[in-house]
Amino acid sequence: SVMEISESKVFALFTTTGVVCAFGLLIVFGPSPEDEVQVVSGIHPWENFIIGYGLLAMFLNIFVAAFDAFSLGYKWWGWLSIFAWPVSFVFVWLSVFGYFRKRGSHENT
């Protein structure tokens, strides 16, 4: 089930590493204004791979975090995960450490 995925350390590490690597690549090797014309033709396959991995990881993380948050009754976390995507990583890591559990008879907010 999806909830087991968000509680998995492997999933959290996979998605977090992907996004950190992609942003690191863009920050370190990002185009300077004079390079912009050559950017599209000058991208190496490994750069495409890392950026693709980062995008996949980000969307996977957002989907899993939002799905879990809504199914567990944490609607604010769900909406925040979708509209402020870094929140999805906070949600997934908190899930790994057991912070979120299915709400019992508590009122859903």
Stockholm file with secondary structure:
# STOCKHOLM 1.0

chainA/1-109         SVMEISESKVFALFTTTGVVCAFGLLIVFGPSPEDEVQVVSGIHPWENFIIGYGLLAMFLNIFVAAFDAFSLGYKWWGWLSIFAWPVSFVFVWLSVFGYFRKRGSHENT
#=GR chainA/1-109 SS CHHHHHTCHHHHHHHHHHHHHHHHHHHHHCCCGGGGGGTTTTCCHHHHHHHHHHHHHHHHHHHHHHHHHHHHTCHHHHHHHHHSTHHHHHHHHHHHTTCCCCCCSSCCC
#=GC SS_cons         CHHHHHTCHHHHHHHHHHHHHHHHHHHHHCCCGGGGGGTTTTCCHHHHHHHHHHHHHHHHHHHHHHHHHHHHTCHHHHHHHHHSTHHHHHHHHHHHTTCCCCCCSSCCC
//
